């Protein structure tokens, strides 16, 4: 199944635009989980089981797994396999981007080894660094357009419209998307106008300060879809006690309901 079809199905089935970021910090998970043989995977498994009926996707950030070496990457692969078994899409947040043959290697790693449904990439090196990812027509490629970190102003403010126009041009197989931070609402309006119904991955809700109402209002397409609104820390660390999974489920449900409240507002 193509990524966009898989995403649309998940949005419809779970009535959700919520994406949960699986950015595991071992310093923040319960001691009882740390004592297990594979705490990263077990923590993720419990979060997924508690939220799988409330989300449209999961977004593990590869950095939180790579820093643990082979063990972390094995946990990532197991996590992706578990998510795939639920039928929900996996966006592996890797932010890759390099000259053509290096990008081809990155794409093969992400889509064939880790078997992610989609990934995030940097456009800084130009279209020849993007195209190897787009050759995987059934996968999704989200191009960084305007991110939520303060340093984004250094470069992105001057080129984000160029990025949006170029990615729209490259979207010949409906497998492109953009990453736009929830703290960039004024620009989000213009980006959505440029790209039409292309999916937009929107991090920055919750711990980073993004506002749900305006993010939904300006992020969705005309049908109220195609905005993937990510929250990581405020959900997966809703509790640091043994009830962490239950607390994550409650927080995810709360955010799902809030998103839908504004998604369908007239």
C-alpha positions, 0 to 999 in steps of 0.5 A: 500500500502506498504511504499516502493511502495508508495514512488516509486510511489511518486518519479515517479509521481512527478519526485522528490527525495525531502522530506520536513521536517515539523519542525514547530517553532512558532517563525519563522512563520508569525504573521497572522498565529499565530493569527489563532486557530491552527497555527501549522496545518494551517502553515503546510497545506499551506506549503503542498499545495504549495509543494505537486506536488514537493516532494516524501515525508514529514518528520515531526519531532515529537519533534516540536509537542510534546513540545506543549503537547496535542495541538501539537500532535493533530496538528501533527495527522491532518497534517499526515491526510492531507498528507495522503489525497495527496497520499504522504508518511509520515516519522515521524521522532521520533528516537525511540529505546528501549528494545523489549516491549518498542519498540513495544509500540513505534511502535504501537504509531507511526504506529497505533495512528499517522498512519505514513507510516515510522519512524526513529529509533536508533539501539543502543540497537540492533536487538531486539529493531528494530524488533518490528518496522519491524513487521509492514511489510507495514511500513518503518523503517529508522535506524540511520546509520551516522548522520550529526551532529558533535557529530556523530563522538563520536560513529557512526564513529566506527559502521556505517558499522556494522549498515548498514550490520545488517540492510541489514540482517534484511531487509527480508520484504523490509521495512528497510532503513537507515539515512545518513547525507548529510555531510557524503559523503565519508561514503555514498558511502560505505553505498550505496554499502553495502545496494544496492537499500535500501532507504536512508533518507538523511537529512542535505541539505540546512541549515546544509551545505550538497551539492546537487551534491555529495549527489545525485551522491553518494546517489541514487541507480543504477536507480537514485532512493531510495534517500530521500533528506530532506530539512526543514528550507531552504524551510519552512522558505524561507520567514517569511512574508505572502508569506511564502507558495509561497516562500516555493514552489519556494524554493522546485521547485528550489531544486527539479530541482537541484536534478534532474539535477544531478540525471540524469547526465551521 
